[in-house]
């Protein structure tokens, strides 16, 4: 097996690492200040506009978008290192377009939707969101209650969605709804393209989350969607949704590796400088083991990420690997970041350092796109017949 990245992928990795180091990390102070002031840990509009212009100039847009709509068509393997670099800073920035929704669109759009939605999205001209979870249906989509009913050539959607990132800012939302309640997710779930200004698409509230992040709750009240905005085939929305979720879980694994590596590097730099009771922290066995075990677990997670990405690129079934890496990487990163906070003592508890934002965001990741317990259940089910 060849564990070396191709030369062009190494060049891309180095470019993104430099972009993060020189452009994103210098913005962390401002992000931390906003979070400490209760404004959320985000980039300002001016900062984002400058980063958009620079990253586009560097050729970092549309990395995995189809070439026929202006993208580079890069593999999942190529994106592991990209997302690891992006995950190493709390100045969170997404290189347009966001890959998970892009991948879902790529597997489902017809020609009309390709021109109206996929192409401008791939060019970074629009922002998207996805509405899956509901107040009573999160990790189990089988509990979904949002309904879409035919009315002439249109669909009328009623229901409620929650935990939607960017719902208020997105130009369109990929909305999951039941078109056949009896069949449920097995043949009765469909996806729809709902524009932000569609009557009946109502953003109810912004919900503050850990890590300075926000999600939204949305109500669908007789939301009328033209028939041509059914995404993919009626009743067959569950499969493409899993493509989207799998892509996000791969991203999260890479982000966790990047955040954990940053925390480990901070410990390695700080421990030899700090003395307690006459000895450097680096001489304490507990700190040595935090560093040694952290390095080993990061290495394992990184290998898992590349293995899973390679299998996806070769069309292999990775349901087990995706679930494994979702809970392994998030729990690995949380442990290492928590150890780093412990190593820094009271300083590690301050909002002047990035560790608390890493901790909060990775704690979120242990829940969204499937909590650890559900993914362990999936792995067990795939390895042995545990279904009733």
Secondary structure, DSSP 4 states (H G I P E B T S, - for coil): ---SPPHHHHHHHHHHHHHIIIIIGGGHHHHHHHHHTTS-S---HHHHHHHHHHHHHTT-SSTTS-GGGT-----HHHHHHHHHHHTT-SS---PSSPHHHHHHHHHH--HHHIIIIIHHHHTT---EEEE--BTTBSS-GGG---EEEEETTEEEEEEEEEEETTTTT-SEEEEEEES-TTTTTTT-EEEEEEETT-TTEEEEEEEE-GGG-EEEEEEEEEEEEEGGGEESSTTBHHHHHHHHHHHHHHHHHHHHHHHHHHHHHHHHHHHTT-EETTEEGGGSHHHHHHHHHHHHHHHHHHHHHHHHHHHHHTT---HHHHHHHHHHHHHHHHHHHHHHHHHHGGGGGSTTSTHHHHHHHHHHHTTTTS-HHHHHHHHHHHHS----
